[in-house]
Amino acid sequence: MIIVNDFKVIPREAREFGLGEVNYYVIIVVSAIFWQFYLFGAIGTIFCSSSLFSGILVSVLLPITEVLAVIFYKESFKVEKGISLVLSLWGFVSYFYGEFKEAKKMRTNIVSETELAGNNSIHAP
């Protein structure tokens, strides 16, 4: 049984954890709670906006976690992390720029249609 063997590994890892057994379980529980918030936010973004926007936010969070790992865990910042950061931010900015242009075009169309309707109205003498 694979399931039984998996449950035997967790207490062993907790005993071998460098910060203590209690801290191991606290970290697991806190990580699970944060993952729930993350997934709830991603699903909420899909329902309130779009799956494309949710995917863009998720792709932006990946290099941010890499940068935070470099800052807090003193990891090395390799070329791959830099390229990932630049490409992700480029996609994020280009998405918002495209949305900005689309909204501006929609506003222009609405204003021109309103002006057109105002000019063609029948005026009483």
C-alpha positions in Angstrom: 0.0 0.0 0.0 1.5 3.2 -1.1 -0.8 5.4 0.9 0.3 3.8 4.2 4.0 4.3 3.3 3.4 8.0 2.5 1.9 8.7 5.9 5.0 7.1 7.6 7.3 9.5 5.8 5.8 12.7 7.2 6.6 12.0 10.9 10.1 10.9 9.9 10.7 14.1 8.0 9.3 16.1 10.9 11.8 14.5 13.3 14.7 15.2 10.9 13.6 18.8 10.2 16.3 21.2 11.3 14.0 23.8 13.0 12.1 21.2 15.0 9.2 18.9 14.7 6.6 21.5 15.8 7.9 24.0 13.3 7.6 21.4 10.5 3.9 20.9 11.1 3.3 24.7 11.5 5.0 25.3 8.2 3.0 22.6 6.5 -0.3 24.0 7.8 0.6 27.6 7.0 1.7 26.6 3.5 -1.6 24.8 3.0 -3.6 27.9 4.1 -1.6 30.2 1.8 -2.1 27.8 -1.1 -5.9 27.9 -0.4 -5.9 31.7 -0.5 -3.8 31.7 -3.7 -6.1 29.2 -5.5 -9.2 31.0 -4.2 -7.8 34.3 -5.6 -7.0 32.7 -8.9 -10.4 31.2 -9.3 -12.0 34.5 -8.2 -10.0 36.3 -10.8 -11.3 33.9 -13.4 -14.9 34.5 -12.4 -14.6 38.2 -12.0 -12.4 38.9 -15.0 -11.1 36.3 -17.3 -8.9 33.2 -17.4 -6.4 35.1 -19.5 -6.0 37.7 -16.8 -5.7 35.0 -14.1 -3.0 33.3 -16.2 -1.1 36.5 -16.6 -1.2 37.2 -12.8 0.0 33.6 -12.1 2.9 34.0 -14.6 3.9 37.3 -13.0 3.9 35.7 -9.5 6.5 33.1 -10.6 9.4 35.4 -11.1 8.4 37.5 -8.1 8.8 34.4 -6.0 12.2 33.8 -7.5 13.2 37.3 -6.6 11.9 36.9 -3.1 13.8 33.7 -2.8 17.0 35.5 -3.8 16.4 38.2 -1.2 15.2 36.0 1.7 16.9 32.7 1.1 20.2 34.1 -0.4 19.8 32.0 -3.6 21.9 32.8 -6.6 20.3 35.0 -9.3 21.2 33.1 -12.5 20.6 34.2 -16.1 17.5 31.9 -16.3 15.8 33.7 -13.5 16.6 37.1 -15.1 15.2 35.9 -18.5 12.1 34.5 -16.8 11.6 37.8 -14.9 11.9 39.9 -18.1 9.7 37.8 -20.2 7.0 37.6 -17.6 7.0 41.3 -16.9 7.0 42.0 -20.7 3.9 39.8 -21.1 2.2 41.5 -18.1 2.9 45.0 -19.4 1.9 44.2 -23.0 -1.4 42.7 -21.8 -2.3 45.8 -19.8 -1.1 48.1 -22.7 -3.4 46.1 -25.1 -6.3 46.5 -22.6 -5.6 50.2 -22.3 -5.6 50.7 -26.0 -8.8 48.6 -26.4 -10.6 50.7 -23.7 -9.4 53.9 -25.3 -10.8 52.7 -28.7 -14.1 51.8 -27.1 -14.4 55.2 -25.4 -13.7 56.9 -28.7 -16.3 54.8 -30.5 -18.9 55.6 -27.8 -18.1 59.3 -27.9 -18.3 59.4 -31.7 -21.6 57.5 -31.7 -23.0 59.9 -29.1 -22.0 62.9 -31.2 -23.4 61.3 -34.3 -26.7 60.6 -32.6 -26.8 64.2 -31.3 -26.2 65.7 -34.8 -28.9 63.6 -36.5 -31.7 64.3 -34.1 -34.8 66.0 -35.3 -35.1 69.5 -33.8 -38.5 71.2 -33.5 -38.8 74.7 -34.9 
